[in-house]
Amino acid sequence: MDLDVERVRACFPALKDGTAFFDGPGGSQVPRQVAHAVASTMGAGLSNRGTVTRTERRADEVVLGARAAVADLLGCDAGGVVFGRSMTQLTYDLARSLARRWGPGDEVVVTRLDHDADIRPWVTAAEAVGATVRWVELDTGTGELVFDRAVLSGRTRLVAVTGASNLLGTRPDVAAIAAAAHDAGALLFVDGVHLTPHAPVDVAGLGADFFACSPYKFFGPHLGVLAAAPALLETVHPDKLLPSTDAVPERFELGTLPYELLAGTTAAVDFVGSLASDAEDRRSRVVESMRQVERREERLFERLLAGLDAIDGVTRFGRPARRTPTVLFAVAGRTGAEVHQHLATRGVNAPAGSFYALEASRALGLGDTGAVRAGLAPYTSDEDVERLLAVVAEAAE
Ligand SMILES: Cc1ncc(COP(=O)(O)O)c(C=O)c1O
């Protein structure tokens, strides 16, 4: 089944005013189905999770339903799906918990490509216990990681790498990095926040011990997800309140879960599965749909890149071999903020910044202000791309 962009677009109330949204890498727009799931869950009556009253059972079903949905999205075990306020919060919490087992002489590997949410929590946690941080550097010409096994040793405890760069779109060879990390006896944490909206994900296939993503990047509400094998989570002991359960995955979820946002997350996964598939089971629908999304975005992205390259004064950063449809560029004689402003006057949303991939932005020579970023989403139309190109050309005049 092909992805019917007009059918997809009709589901998004935010598209009605004609805005062309290229800021999906910062957070996607939300389809009606997701907003409805959030509102109807709040309106239906909810209590704390339990088994006695109807409203207690509803809360319980919402939580278990969302874990099952994320398991179908990522190809992981529902019993190892942890929800939190954001990927950043979950990563900080996990880093602090894991670091209790690290000490001087132990090593943690981070990359120069990653969003800071997959760098700073590890750096801070390592420094707190006297462990050493090692860096995988970025080839600033290609935008690819320069991964060399020499960065690993018998003392490497954890490798943290992105599934896809939210700045340049680069998709590192995660499976190869996983194999090397596992050979060294280290765990692999994959930041899947930017990968998940653009490709089918198979956590086990990637070799990720931990995989994080954020539903608000794939049509869902603002919260974060951490997925791992339940048996691995059993070995990790986060700080928790005395009366709260010690069961996995609940012991990683501090306080009361946002039930309505979990219902929205389930609706978001269902929506992903409905994009371009009518297969019987949800996992197959998600995988088939995301293959179609990848195919369509690749095609549209080629047009976007060719169009940008044809505009005098536009510089693109990074030319990775394997990438998401996300491009970083600058316009000669204009700051990124000016281009962002100019696009906004024409109803085109494409902000400028480092987008918290601060190490990468600095390595590229773009400092802390970065450049303009444009990313495609399943609701991006051919006309949106032509409009972006026309308005960038105006900005470059
Ligand atoms: C690649 C990547 N990692 C991590 C994050 C942080 O996610 P969250 O906002 O859920 O903390 C983002 C957010 O933009 C991101 O793009």
The ligand as an SDF file (V2000), in Angstrom:
LIG
                    3D

 16 16  0  0  0  0  0  0  0  0999 V2000
   18.3530   13.1090   18.5350 C   0  0  0  0  0  0  0  0  0  0  0  0
   17.6930   13.6360   19.7670 C   0  0  0  0  0  0  0  0  0  0  0  0
   17.9930   13.0960   20.9420 N   0  0  0  0  0  0  0  0  0  0  0  0
   17.4290   13.5070   22.0870 C   0  0  0  0  0  0  0  0  0  0  0  0
   16.5220   14.5390   22.0900 C   0  0  0  0  0  0  0  0  0  0  0  0
   15.8970   14.9520   23.3940 C   0  0  0  0  0  0  0  0  0  0  0  0
   14.6080   14.4330   23.4820 O   0  0  0  0  0  0  0  0  0  0  0  0
   13.6170   14.8980   24.6340 P   0  0  0  0  0  0  0  0  0  0  0  0
   13.0870   16.2330   24.2500 O   0  0  0  0  0  0  0  0  0  0  0  0
   12.5520   13.8380   24.6770 O   0  0  0  0  0  0  0  0  0  0  0  0
   14.4170   14.9510   25.8990 O   0  0  0  0  0  0  0  0  0  0  0  0
   16.1730   15.1540   20.8860 C   0  0  0  0  0  0  0  0  0  0  0  0
   15.2350   16.2840   20.8660 C   0  0  0  0  0  0  0  0  0  0  0  0
   15.2190   17.0750   19.9750 O   0  0  0  0  0  0  0  0  0  0  0  0
   16.7660   14.6780   19.6940 C   0  0  0  0  0  0  0  0  0  0  0  0
   16.4620   15.2160   18.5030 O   0  0  0  0  0  0  0  0  0  0  0  0
  1  2  1  0
  2  3  1  0
  2 15  2  0
  3  4  2  0
  4  5  1  0
  5  6  1  0
  5 12  2  0
  6  7  1  0
  7  8  1  0
  8  9  2  0
  8 10  1  0
  8 11  1  0
 12 13  1  0
 12 15  1  0
 13 14  2  0
 15 16  1  0
M  END
$$$$
